[in-house]
């Protein structure tokens, strides 16, 4: 009986350890659970890295968020890249843009989210929570979920360069510096208009940026022969071991 109790304890500890490890290694949610195969959407994140806001060229900021999403050059896969690849996406077809405005381009045009030009698609944070239903919802003065997750799934509630008004157009403090050399920033922890337009700061300071993906399509699941999961296999093995011990104890 004592041997049986010991085996039960060991099996329970092993199963608990496996469950804990699985939870700790949970991937980002890059395919929203509320969308069906074939549905379109976008993903957003806040950068883990920081930079100044002195450049007047929007492509410099687009390159920055792209590098953040893809892990640098040479690429060292971020959790975001790994999750997208695991979900079946071709990473070479996904582009990333900064949600920011310069003197020559508005954020809503740089990101293809101008509600006067297209309805757009739902936008999600990379943890599966919806940020906006469409383009108009993104630029109506509030969002549904704070954009506070980095490509490696860290939560940051810090300041973000935007240069943008809450309707998606360039603010006087645009990226590169407005008439007073100041740049507008938002806060990653906010869901009010302050997510995009909060206050101005010196363009030589450092801060983060928001990145948004090109339009993605929910993949159609591949038809495969189901295989027992590692957890199910482990439970089965534990049951066999326990059964063997019981039979021996009864002899």
Residue, then its C-alpha position, 0 to 999 in steps of 0.5 A: x500500500x505504501x508503494x502505491x501511495x508513493x507512485x500516486x504521489x510521484x505521478x501527481x507531481x509529474x503531471x502537475x509539473x507538466x501542466x505548469x510547464x505547458x502554461x509557462x510556455x503558452x504562445x501568443x494568440x496570433x489567430x483570434x478565437x472569435x474569428x472563423x477561417x478565412x476572416x481577415x484581421x490585423x495585429x498590433x503591439x508596442x515595441x520593447x525597444x526605444x528610439x528618438x523621434x528626430x527623423x522626418x521620414x516615416x520609413x525610419x519608424x516603419x523599419x524600426x517596428x518591423x525589426x522589433x517584430x522580427x527580432x533584428x538582423x540577423x533575425x533572432x525570432x521573437x515570440x511573435x514571429x514564432x507564434x505566427x510561423x507556428x500558426x501557418x503564416x508565411x512571415x515574408x508576406x507580413x509587413x509592419x507599419x508604425x502607428x505614427x504621423x510625420x509632416x508628410x503622412x498621417x498615421x491612418x494613411x501610413x497604416x492603411x486604416x483611414x476610415x474615409x477610404x476603407x472600412x477595414x478589419x478588426x484589430x487585435x492585440x497579440x494576446x487575443x483581445x480585440x482593440x478595435x472593430x474596424x478603422x473607424x473604431x480605431x480612430x473614434x477617440x478610444x480603443x477596447x484594449x490597451x496596446x501594451x504587449x511587446x513581440x516577446x509578450x511583455x507588458x509595458x505601460x509606458x510612453x509611445x511616440x505617435x505624432x498623431x491626433x486621436x482621429x489618426x491625422x498628424x498632430x502639430x507635434x508630429x514625428x520629426x518635431x513640430x513647430x516647437x521641436x516637440x513630438x506628441x506621445x501616447x501611453x500604452x496603458x490607456x484605452x482613452x484618447x491618451x493611447x495615441x495623443x497625451x502630451x508632447x516631449x522633446x524629440x531627442x528623448x527616447x520612447x517606444x512605438x506602436x506597430x500594426x501588421x498588414x491584413x492577415x487571414x485566419x488560416x484554414x486548419x490542415x486535415x491531419x490524423x490526430x495524435x495523442x497529446x504529450x499530456x494524454x500520453x503521460x496520463x496513460x503511462x502513469x495509469x499503466x504504472x499505477x495499475x502494475x503496482x496495484x497488481x504486484x501489491x495484491x500478489 
